[in-house]
Amino acid sequence: MRHLKNIWSFSLPAVLWLDAAAVFAETSFSLGAGLLPDGAGKIMSAASAAAAACIFPFAWKRARERRAIRGRRLSFIKIRELIGLMRSNPAQLWLGTGFEWKAVHTERIMTIERSGLGRRIRNSFGAPYLHGVETDERNIFLPFSHTSGHTLILGTTGAGKTRFFELLITQAIVSGDTVIIIDPKGDRELRDHAREVTELIGEPGRFAFFHPGFPRESFRINPLEDFSRSTEIASRIASLIPAGNNPAFKNYCEEALDLVIEALLASGERPTLKRVRDLIVSEDDRTRLFLDLAERLSLDAHVPLSAPAMQSGQKQSRKAPDISLIFSVIKKNPAFKGLRGREEAINLYSVLTRDPVHFEKMTASLRPVLTILTAGELGGLISPDYSDLSDDREILSLSSASRGGRVLYFGLDSLTDSMASACFGSLLLADLTAIAGEIYNYSGKKPCTISLFVDETAEVINEPFIQLLNKGRGAGIRCFAATQTVHDLEARLGSAAKAGQVLGNLNNIISLRVTDAETQKFFTDTLPEVSVLVPSESESSQTSSESPLTMSGSESTGLQETREPAVPPASLGSLPNFEYYARISGGMLVKGRFPLLAGDGAEKESAGIIKGNNPRPAGDGKEKAR
């Protein structure tokens, strides 16, 4: 049976070893000085030396354990060293160093906290003994094949989510993946790091940068470029309507979007957000699109459409045509039946004949979204003018990038305009979902693996993202989603059930420090309980009926086996920076820590973090990952 070691017993072997060493030194001196007989002196000296040699391994082990629970120095690893580690361990994702968490580690934590030592060791950055309960660390690897089940990264502000992303992104870039980074805040260090890695491996052309605050440096992209059916575009835009609106309004908006987008595609135009906005907002634009479609149909059917209007005694005018007569000819003339665009023109006419005031009210929730996305510099970036040859900024699509192994960084600038950032991020996820669906349904072979990194996921998540998680595995997409709390997902999606769908599709869960109680409980509920031994005490007393003044009693102590959570939920709120618990590879629980990637000036910049993570003298602050 296991027993719980008192934490103070860690020093006992060291004391015994020092005693033995002192006896050996004293007897050796006495023997040399002639103070002891040769025979007795040699026997005592040999015995003390043997005792010291036997005790030394235990003393050294206890000394390591005692030092470990007080914390380890923050470590660094250079990008070239990380590349070397990848080459020696191909097809595996390196997560840092640590150990597999077992019941004995849970017991050790309980012992430390029960003894009161935990309060002494804890500092402002957390509880270092959470990682120090094990002295033997090893490299932690996650097979790339297991990342296709997607990964959730939990962590409060400042716990190290972005730095952990840097570690994962580096490995994805070096592996040759298409890397898509969606960063709502627009972290400059994360952007520069991705660019630096592509330059280091000699492929700077793979990197492309998007940020509304830097329009001249950014590439342009049309988030409506990729689709299999026109209804996808309509649902993609309708999903941006804020939650809480009456579903009837959203359904009306989606139907109107579908009808105008079908007509736009039938006329041969490429859909952009600006063009869709004009067709929703302006009746004149819808009328002109109807006339363009009618003209195309007239040419295909070899039937002039001006005759009915002339026969009705009205003057034919481009500005004020009799669209009802044109519609009548298109619908009733047999020459138009079967022509591409006829149904679209008829459907668009049904939109034109609706009451304008009613149409405006029903689409009132959609108009602000389209206006936000098409205003200012952002509008020019995500609604590119393909006919403007003077604009030399690159126009990309996610589908072309996925085939070319590009590294795309999207800084959404949420601190400046959170609404536009959330809407555009959601469109990107919906666009990628459409690509996944096309690959999943129609592609005979998978293209380049796509590694998707989404920071602050709750700011951009939408219903298409749930579909992406479902289809991603078959389409070669692996997603790494970071968030602070599970409540953020619920608030964004509007229900706990939808948030549960998202969380249920994220097979690997890595938790850095989290302070929200519900998020802590979510993580620990995914783990099995373990059997641990805890001290138990009992007392009893009794008196005799024959002799009331005679009393007897007993007191006993022992160990009792109980079932406890493998990781106490409160421990997640005490993790130091850059440390984590992770449930990976089919349920294996590991405790890990990761180094910072060292670039130019990284050690100098992080000097304060080193001091905070380890109050003891840190030397030069460097420690290579083993």
Stockholm file with secondary structure:
# STOCKHOLM 1.0

chainA/1-626         MRHLKNIWSFSLPAVLWLDAAAVFAETSFSLGAGLLPDGAGKIMSAASAAAAACIFPFAWKRARERRAIRGRRLSFIKIRELIGLMRSNPAQLWLGTGFEWKAVHTERIMTIERSGLGRRIRNSFGAPYLHGVETDERNIFLPFSHTSGHTLILGTTGAGKTRFFELLITQAIVSGDTVIIIDPKGDRELRDHAREVTELIGEPGRFAFFHPGFPRESFRINPLEDFSRSTEIASRIASLIPAGNNPAFKNYCEEALDLVIEALLASGERPTLKRVRDLIVSEDDRTRLFLDLAERLSLDAHVPLSAPAMQSGQKQSRKAPDISLIFSVIKKNPAFKGLRGREEAINLYSVLTRDPVHFEKMTASLRPVLTILTAGELGGLISPDYSDLSDDREILSLSSASRGGRVLYFGLDSLTDSMASACFGSLLLADLTAIAGEIYNYSGKKPCTISLFVDETAEVINEPFIQLLNKGRGAGIRCFAATQTVHDLEARLGSAAKAGQVLGNLNNIISLRVTDAETQKFFTDTLPEVSVLVPSESESSQTSSESPLTMSGSESTGLQETREPAVPPASLGSLPNFEYYARISGGMLVKGRFPLLAGDGAEKESAGIIKGNNPRPAGDGKEKAR
#=GR chainA/1-626 SS CCCCCCGGGGGHHHHHHHHHHHHHHHHHHHHHTTCSCHHHHHHHHHHHHHHHHHHHHHHHHHHHHHHHTTCCCCCEEEHHHHHHHHHHSTTEEEEEEEEECCHHHHHHHHHHHHHTHHHHHCBTTBCTHHHHTCCCCEEEEEEHHHHTTCEEEECCTTSSHHHHHHHHHHHHHHTTCEEEEEESSCCHHHHHHHHHHHHHTTCGGGEEEECTTCTTTSCEECTTSCCSSHHHHHHHHHTTSCTTSCHHHHHHHHHHHHHHHHHHHHTTCCCCHHHHHHHHHCHHHHHHHHHHHHHHHHHHHTCCSHHHHHHTTCCCCSSSCCHHHHHHHHHHCGGGTTCTTHHHHHHHHHHHTSCHHHHHHHTTTTHHHHHHHHSHHHHHHHSCCTTCTTCCSCEECHHHHHHHTCEEEEECCTTTCHHHHHHHHHHHHHHHHHHHHHHHHHCSSCCSCEEEEESSGGGTCCHHHHHHHHHHHHHTEEEEEEESCHHHHHHHHSSHHHHHHHHHTCCEEEECCCCCHHHHHHHHHTSCEEEEEEEEEEEEEEECSSCTTCEEEEEEEEEEEEEEESSCGGGGGGCCTTEEEEEETTTEEEEEECCEEECTTHHHHTHHHHHHHCCSCCTTCCCCCC
#=GC SS_cons         CCCCCCGGGGGHHHHHHHHHHHHHHHHHHHHHTTCSCHHHHHHHHHHHHHHHHHHHHHHHHHHHHHHHTTCCCCCEEEHHHHHHHHHHSTTEEEEEEEEECCHHHHHHHHHHHHHTHHHHHCBTTBCTHHHHTCCCCEEEEEEHHHHTTCEEEECCTTSSHHHHHHHHHHHHHHTTCEEEEEESSCCHHHHHHHHHHHHHTTCGGGEEEECTTCTTTSCEECTTSCCSSHHHHHHHHHTTSCTTSCHHHHHHHHHHHHHHHHHHHHTTCCCCHHHHHHHHHCHHHHHHHHHHHHHHHHHHHTCCSHHHHHHTTCCCCSSSCCHHHHHHHHHHCGGGTTCTTHHHHHHHHHHHTSCHHHHHHHTTTTHHHHHHHHSHHHHHHHSCCTTCTTCCSCEECHHHHHHHTCEEEEECCTTTCHHHHHHHHHHHHHHHHHHHHHHHHHCSSCCSCEEEEESSGGGTCCHHHHHHHHHHHHHTEEEEEEESCHHHHHHHHSSHHHHHHHHHTCCEEEECCCCCHHHHHHHHHTSCEEEEEEEEEEEEEEECSSCTTCEEEEEEEEEEEEEEESSCGGGGGGCCTTEEEEEETTTEEEEEECCEEECTTHHHHTHHHHHHHCCSCCTTCCCCCC
//
